[in-house]
Amino acid sequence: MSLCPKCGRSPWPFVMILAITAVIAFLTWLILGLSMVEPVQRLGVALVVFLGVGGTLLHYVVGCLKRHCRHGHQSA
């Protein structure tokens, strides 16, 4: 991640990514609890959802931070 030092200083976007992905993974785990899925498979699917949603949101947030940087220099 090559972010501007001023733009990448705030941890809030990354804390929000962690919170959103944790909630979505937990809801996935709870919903799979209503079906006849083994606990290990349930945990695996929730982990895959956590990583997929987290990676997607991280990619989106870093792209937005780069695109909307107004500190007057090029961030490659």
N, C-alpha and C positions, 0 to 999 in steps of 0.2 A: 504494500500500500504506500504509494507516494503521495501523501497528502501535504498540503501547506501546513507549516508548523502552527499557524494561528487557527486554522480550521480543524486540525486533528487533535487539538488540545482538550476539547470538551468530551467527557466520557458518556454524556447522556444519550447520544444516538445509539451507542453500542450497548448501553444498559437497557434501552428500550428494545433492541433486537433480542437480547437475552430474555427479557420478560415476555415478549410476544411469542417467541419460539417455545419457551417453557410452558406457557398456557396452552398453546396449540398441541404440543406433545402430550401434556397431561390430559386434555380433552380426548385426544385420540386413544390414550391408554384406558380412560374411563369408558369410552364407547365400545372399545374392543372387549371390555370386561362383561358386556352384556351378551356377547356371542360365546360360542364354544371354542375359543382359541386358548391354546396352552399359554401359561404365564410367561415362558421364555420367548415364545413367538410374539406375544403381546408387547413385551419389553423391547424386542428387536424392532418391531414395526414403529413403536413410539420413538425409538432412537433414530431410525431412518427418517421419520417425519421431522424430528428435531434438527437433524443435520441438513436435510433438504430445505426446510423453511429458513433456517438460520443462514445457510449459504446464499440463498436467494435474496434475503433481506440485506445481508452484508454487502453483496454485490450492488444492490440498488442504492443503499445509503452511501457507499463510497463513491459511486458514480455521481450521485447528487451533490455530495460535498465537493467533488472536483469540478463539476459543471457550474456550480453557483459560487465559487470562490471569487471574491472581489478584492483581493489583496494586491493586485497589479503585477503579478508575475506568472509565468507559465509553469504549470505543474504537469510534468510528463506522465 
